[in-house]
Amino acid sequence: MRTARRRSVALLVAGVLAATGVAVVPTPAQADDGARTVTVPALWAGPDAKGRTVSGIERATVTTRRTPRPEFEVDLRSVKAEGAGPQWVAASAVAAAVGMLYAGNDPRVYGARYTVTGPIDGPSAGAILTVGTLAALRGDRLDRKVTMTGTIAPDGTIGRVGLVLDKIKAAAKAGFSTVLIPYGTERQTSPEGPVDARNFGADLGVEVVVVDDLVTAYRAFTGKDLVPALVGLPEPVGPVEAVAVATARALADRIDVALAALPAGVDPAVRVTLEVAAADVRRAVVVGDTDTAYGLGVDTYQNVVRAAAEARTRQALADTGPVAVRAALSAEVDALIADATRRLTAGADVSGLGLGQQLAMPIALGWQTFALGSFEFARTVLADPAATPDDLILVADLLADQRAGVEVFGPDAEAAVRAMPAERAPAAGRLAGFLSGYSTFLRTSGDANVKYVRALAGGGDLTDINPVVAGTVLAMQQNNDSIDARTASLADEVTQLARAVSYFAQAQMLVSGTSFGLVGFGAGGDARLQRSDPTLLANSVWGGGALAMRSAAETGEFGERSDYGIWQTEWALALFDALDGTPRIGAAGAIALGEIWYALIGSRINIAAVEAFDRR
């Protein structure tokens, strides 16, 4: 698969990696029975009672410890600032989850406690709390002269925040020498005009440093490294590459068949656009650019089936009316839920697979769990008596989009996992307990994010914020209510982790998707997807891709494999690269970010398993 296109992707990823200067290969965090407490100087800014912007430093504490009841706790007893509760819980929840993933700790063993005594600035404290969590888990000291602001994504990339100049002022006043700010926030506006935050800080005696990801930020705080340098891009093993080639060719064929079956009601201009995209997919297959072929194929196939669904639904509305269309869509939802549930159950049977395959399967099953959330959301829309014809068209589009995931992309992902080497696996009961810890941690983080968004909405309907994503996340929350901290069978734990990963990622996207360059985000083929900044989304995708590749390579240092994660990241980056500069770049970014987040989570869980099962 090392084609000209893939080589360009490799160079771009290598460029991101070279900027970090990481050179040491650490081992996963060692066990320690003692509690560790780290104090982090969290920057905050916001309006006071008179509407004036005020800012300051909240010296929050993070305590990690080994405990028979692992969880994360938040001490809010002394907080008086209105709204601080859900903001703080959301920020600390993501910090706990991402920190545990990057530390390589077994979540069945470790707990984290966060204490705040004053104002906190919502998710923009997520990055520094994650640094603090990692420092506590690893036993590292933080430089007391450094502070930062920024959100945190599941893959460790740091997202944009507001009121950066006010936060720099607070840092300077408190005597800090260095302030880390997210990429994309270095250019600020003020009543006097544009301001470079780095120059603004220099005038106050503060060095302002732009950071992209958790690895860079942690190095600035501790002088230490989280993940190894990447000498060369990791490659999937031959059988996984063979699956990638076969699925790309099959997807190109599916697109041709779907194009030929497009109903007459599809707009001619849309039809031409789809035909051009299909030709690009076929061309990539012919020249052997498998990554681009599959990535473009995912986007193109979703667009073709959505166009067909919309045209057929509009015609049905004209022919039979909304009542009949609603009934037909309801029946389709029921059938799709049954099919996705059946496929999820079948995929979760990992008996006979190796450890790397068993760990990768919950990630591959994300196609099914995300689709199930979408189908449950569609069911609620159809049950609403006030649903309009436009609502019915939205549902039809969504069902077509997610059917593709259930019937095509999900099975492709599972095939790649089953093609991985079958290394020796631990006893089913031991692995089930390990997976259970991550399910509980990620579900709890998702719940905290949903609570925060509800607070932002004033306790109102979250679907007013973003109908598709919010509705899907709420459906996932209901599905995840059955996740129990007690260990179930291995198949049940694979299913629960698959649900928890999707819920965690989508809830985080709901909270801070705009921080990573997306607006109007929805399902992959949603035409409303746009990027909010020409470079912010690209930085998030390439930065996240670099982190995912580095984590995949790190698993290899311990004799394990993350071949599925490598393939995910390859085609996600190739898709984004291919559609850069086109109107589809927003959708490409949403798809790419999702795959990269899933891939990174899978690799980090793999690394933790090395420690948990003594596989170094």
N, C-alpha and C positions, 0 to 999 in steps of 0.2 A: 504493500500500500504506500510505499515511499515514492510518491509522485511529485511532479513539479509543484502542484498545489500544496501538498503536504509539506514539502520542504519550506515553502513560504510561511506556513503556519509554524513550523519548527523554529524558524528564524525569529518570528515575532515573539513566540514564547520565550526563546532564549534571551531576547533583548530585555524582557521583563525580569527574568531571573538574574541576569548579569547586574542589574541595577541594585539588587539587594546585597550582594557581596557575601552571601552565606557560604561558609566553607566547612563547617563542622557537622558531623553526623552524630546526633544525640541518640541515646537509647530511650525507650519509654520510661516515664517517671517511675522511680522506685517506691516501694511501699514504705509508709512511715506511720506509726501508730499515734504520733503526737499531733495535736492541733497546731495549725500555723495561721497567723493573722497578718494581713497586709493592709495598710492604709493607702487609699488612692485619692488624689486630689481631683475630684470631678468638677469640671467647669459647668456653670449654669448661667442662663440669662433669660429674662422675661419681663413682662410688665408688672409694675407694682399696683397698689390700689388706686393710684391716680393715673394709671396708664403710661407712666414713664418706664423706660427700659432700665432695669437694674441687673447687675451680674455679680458673680462671686465664686467662691470655692466651697464645695461641700466635701469635707474630709470623711469619706465613707470607709468602712472597714469590711474586709472580706476574710472570713475564717473558714478554712477547710479542715476536715478531719476524717479519720477512719471511723465508721459508725455502723452498728448492726442495722440501722434504719436509714439508709442513704436517701437524702432528699436535699432540696435547697430551701432555706428559710429566709424570711425577710423581717427584720425588726423595725417596725414603724411606730413604735409607741410614743416617741417624742416628736413625731412629725406634725406640724401644724399647718404647713402650706397646703392650700386647697388643691386637690388633684395629684398630690405627690404620691399617694398610695399606689394607684394603678400604673403610674409612670415608672415608679421605682421598681415595682414587681416585674413589669415587662422588661425593663433594661437588665435587671439582674437575672431574670429567667434565661434570656438569650445568652448572657455572659456565662452562666453556669453550664449551659448545654455546649456552647462552642469551646469554652475553656476545658471542659471534660474531654471533648473530642480531640482537641489539639494536645492535651497533656498525655493522652494515651492511658488514662486511668480507667479502671473498671468501675462503672457507676453503681454496681451493687455494693461497693465497699466505701465510697467516699461521699461525704455530704458537704454542702457549702452554706454559710450563713452570711447574710449581708445586713449591715446596720447603717441607717441614715438618720441624721438629726435635724436636717434642714431642707431647703429647696433642692430640687433635682430636675434636670432638664430632659425628661422623657427618654426616648430611645437614643438621644445623642450622647448619653453616658455609657452606652453599650460597649464601645470599644475599650475605654479605660477600665471598666469593670471586668472585661474579659482578660485584659492584661493582668489585673490584680488577682483574678481567679487562677490564672496560670502560674503567676509568681508564688502564690500560696501553695498550690499543688506541687510545684517543682522545688520549693525552698529557695527561690531567688530573691535578691534585694532589688528594690526599685530606686532609681536615682531621684532623690528628693527635690531636685531642681527642675524636673520635667513634669509636664502635665499635658493633657490632650482633650480633644473633643471629636466625636464621630460616632456614627451608628456602626453596628457590626452585622455582617451577613453570615449565613450558615457556613459559607466556605472560607470565612476569615477576611474577606475584603471589607474595607472601611468606607462607609457611605457619607454623603454630604449632609451638613447640618446648617442651621441658620444662626444669625447674630454672632458671627465669628469675631468681628472687631470688638464687640463688647466683652467677649470671653477673653480675648487677648489683653484687654485693659485690666480685667480682673486678675489675670495671671501676673501681669507686671506689678500691679499694686500689692499682690501677695508675695512678691519676691522671687518668682520663678524665672529661670534663665532660658528655658526652652518650652515652646508650645507646639505640639504636633496637631496639624489640622488635616482634614481629608482632601484628597485630590478633588479639584473642581471648586474649592472654596477659596483659593488664593486670590481670586479677583472679586472684590467686594464693591458695593456701591455705598455712597454716603451723601449727605446733603450737598457736599462740596464737589461731588463727582466720583468717578471710578477710583478705587483705592487698591493697591497691591498689599495684601495682608502681611507679606514678608517685610516690606518697607515700613508698614505701619508698626509692626512689632519692633523693628530695628530702632525706630525713633523713640520707643519706650524702653529700650535696653533689653529686649527679648528677642531671641532667635526663633523665628517661626519656620517650622520644617513641614513640608507636605509629605504625607505618607499614604500609601495605597492599601496596605494590608496589615494584618496582625503580626506577621513575621517581621516586617520592618519596624513597626511600633514597639514590639517587644525588645528588639535589638537596641532601640534608642533608650528604652527604660532600664535595661539590664546589662547590655553588652553581650548578651547570649543569644543563641540560635534555637529556633523551634523545629525546623525541618532541614534536611540536608540540601546541599547544592545539587543542581541537576546538570550532570556532565553531558548527557545526551538524552533525547526523548526516549522514554520506555516504549517498547514495542509489544503488542499482544502476541501471544504464542500462535504458531501456525494454524491450529484448528479454529481459533477465534477469528483470525484474519480470513480464513475460508468462509466462515459464517458471515462475516461482514461483506465479502464479495457477493455471496449468494443472495443475501437479503437486499443488497443494493440493486442487483439485477432484477430480482422479483418485484421490488417496489417500483422500478421503472416500468415494468410490464403492467402492474396494477394501475399505474397512472394512465397509461395508454388506453387500457380497457375502460377506465372511468371516464376519460375524455370522450371516447367514442359514444358513451351512453348518456352524455349530458343532454338534458331535456331542451326542447326548442326555446323555452322561456329564458334561458341564460342570455344575458346581454352580450351582443357580438363583441364588444370591446373587451369584456371580461374573458370571453372565450379565447380571444387572440392572446391575451396576457397569459392565460393558463397554458396555451399551446407552446408559447415561447419558453415558459418555465419548464414544461415537460421536455422540450428539446434540449435545454441545458442539462437536465438530469441525464438524459440518454447520452449526451455528448460526454459527460463525466464518466459514465459507465464504460463507454467505448475506449476512452484514453486511459482507463485504469485508475482514475482518481476516485477511489471508493468512498473516501470520507466525504468529499463534496457531493457525490452522487446520493449518498444516503441522507446527508443533512438537507440538501435541497429537496430530496424526495419527500422527506417528512413534511416540510412546509408546503410543497406543491400538492401533495396528495390531500392534505387537510383542506387546502383552498378549493380543490376540485370537488370534493365531496360536500363541502359547505355550499358551494355555488349550486350544485345539483339539488341539495336539500331545500335551499331557499326558493329556487325556481319551482320545484314541485309543490312546496307549501303554499306559495302565492297562487298557483293554479288551483290547488285544492280549496283554498279559501274562496276563490271565485266560483268554483264549481259546486261545492257542497256546503260551504259556510263554516264559520268558526266552531260551532258545536261539534260537528263531525270531525273537524281537524283536531280539536282538543282530545276527543276520544281516541283517535288514531295515534296521536302522540303519546297519550297516557299508556296505551297498550305497548307502544314501542319502548317506553321507559321501563315498564315492568319486565319486558323480555331482555332488555340490555342489562338491567340490574341482576337478573337471574344468570345471564351469561357471564358477566364480569365476576360475580360471586363464585360461580363454578370454576372459572379459570384461576381465580385467586386461591381457592382451596387446592386445586390440582398443583399449582406452582409451588405452594407452601410445603408440599411433600418433598422434602430434601433428603430423604433416606437414600443411602447409597452414594451421595455426593461427597466430595472432599470439603475440607474446612473453608478454603477460599470460595468455593462455589456456594456453600451454605450461607456464608456471610454476605455474598453478593446478591443472593436471590431476593431478600427483602427490598433491595434497591431496584432491581429489575421489575419487581411486582408493583412499583410505584405507578406504572401506567394504569394498572387495574384499580388501585386505591384512589388515585386522583379522579379516574373516570367515575367511580362509585359516588364520590362526593358530588361531582357534577350532575350525575343522574338524579341523586336525591334532591339537589337544588332544583332541577327541572321539574321534578314531581311537585314541589311546593308551588312553583309558578303555575303549573297546570291546575292545581287545586284551588287557586285564587279565583273567585267568581269575577273579579274585576280585570282579569287578564285580557289584554287587547290583542288584535291580530298581529301587531308588531311584537308583542311578547311571545306569541306562538311561533313566529318566524325566528326569534332569538333562540327559543328552545330547540327548534328543528335544526338550526345551525350548530348549536352546542352538541346535540345528540350525534350529528354526523361527525363532528370533530372528534368527540370522545369515543365513538364507535371505532374510529381508525386506531386509536390507542389500544383499545381492548382486543381488536381482531388482528391487527397488523404489528404495530410497534412493540406492544407487550410481548407477544410470542417471539418476535425477533430478539428482544432483550433476553428472554429466557433461553433461547437457543445459544446465544453468546455465552451465557453463564454456564450452561451444561457442556460447552466445548472447552472450558477451562480445565487445567490439570486437576486431577482428583487427588489432592494431597490427603494424608491421613487426618481424619477428623476425630475430635474428642467424643466422649459418650454423649448421646443425645440429651440426657438430663442436664449435664454440665453446660452444654452450649445453650440450651433453652434458658437456664438461669442467667447466663451472660446477656443474651438478647433481651430478656425481660427488663434488666436494668436500664438499657438504652430506651426501650419503649416508654417506661415510666418517666424518665428524664425529659424526653422530647415531647411527650404528651403534655406534661406539666408546663413546659415552656410555651407550647402552643396555646394552652388555656390562658396563660398570663398575657400573651399578646392580644387575644380576643377580648379579654377584660379591659385592656388599655384602650383598644379601639372603641369599645362600647362607651368608655368614659369620654373619649373625644366626641362621640356622637351624642353626648348628653343622655345616654341610656336609651337612645332611639334605635331605629331600624338600621342595622349596619349595611343593608343592601342599598341604602341611599348614598353611601360612600362609593361603593363599586358593586353593582349587582352580581356579576358572575363570580368574581373572586370571593367576595364576602359571603354570598350564598353558599358557595362550595365549601368554604372554610367552616361555616356554621354546621353544614351537614357532616363534615368530617369530625367536628367536635362531638356531635351526637354519636357517630359511629365509634368514636374512641372512648366514650364513656364506659364501655365494657372492658377496657384495658385494666387489668388487675396487677398490682405489684407482686402478687404471688405468682410463682412460676407454674406455667401450664405445660402442655406437651410441646415438643419442638415445632411441630407444624403450626400450632396455635401461636407460638411466640414469633415465628417467621411472619405470620399474617399480621400480628399486632405491631411488630416493628415496621412492616411495610406501611401500615396505616399511620403510625406515629411519625415516620419520616415525612410523608406527604403533608400531614397536618402541620408539622413544625415548619417546613419550608414555605408552605402557602400562607400560614399565619404571619410569618415574618415578612413575606412579600406584601401582604396587606398593610402591615404597619409601616414599612420603610422602602417599598418598591421605588418610590420617587427618589429616594436617596441614592439609588444605583442607576438612575437615568431613565426610568420608565414612567409613563403616564397613561392612564386609560387601560391598564393591563387587564387582560382577561384570559380566555383559553388561547392555545397556540395559534389557531387560525383566525382569531378575532381581528377584523380589519381596523378596529378602533385603537389597536396598540400603536403607540408612538414613543419616540425617545424624546426626553426633555432637554437633552444637551448633546451637541455633535460629538463630544469626546467623552463625556461622563460614562455613558453606557458602554462604550468600547473599552474604556479603562477597567470597568467592572468585569466585563466578560473575559478580556485577556488576562487581567490580574487573577481572577478566579480560576481560569484555565491553567495558569502557571502553577498556582497552589495545588490544584487537583493533580497535575502531572507530578509535582514534587512528592506529594503524598503517595501516589501510586508507586513511584520509584522507591520511596522509603520502605514500603511493604516488602519490596524485593530484597532490601538489605537484611531482612529477617527471614528470608527463605519462603515467604508467602507470595501470592500473586493477586494483582488487582486488574486483570486483563479486561474485565467488563468495564471498569471505570476508565481505563485508558481509551477503549473504543468509544464510550460515551463522550468523553472530552474531545477526542479527535473529530468526530462528526459534528459536535456542537460548535467548535471553533471554526471548522470548515464552512458550516452554514453561515455563521456570522460574517466570515471573511467574504464569502461569495455574494451576500446581499448588501454589503456595506455600500452606502451611497444610493440605495434604492428606497422606494416608499415602504418596502417590506422590512426594513432594518429593525423597526420596533418589535415586530413579531419575532424576527430572528433572534433578537436580544432576549426576549422573554423565554423562548425555547432553550437558547444556549445557557442562560443563567440557571434555569431549572435543572438541566442535565448536569451542569458543572456542580451545582450544590449537592445533588444526589451523589455524584461521583466522589466528591470530597468526603461526604459523610461516610460513604461505604469504605473508603480507604482508611479513614481514621479509626473506624470500628475494627477494621482488619488489624491495624497496628496495635490497638488495645488488646485484641485477642492474643497477639503474640506474647504479651506479658501475662495475661490471665491464664493461658494454657502452657506457659513456660516453653515457648516454641523458638526462642532465640538460638 
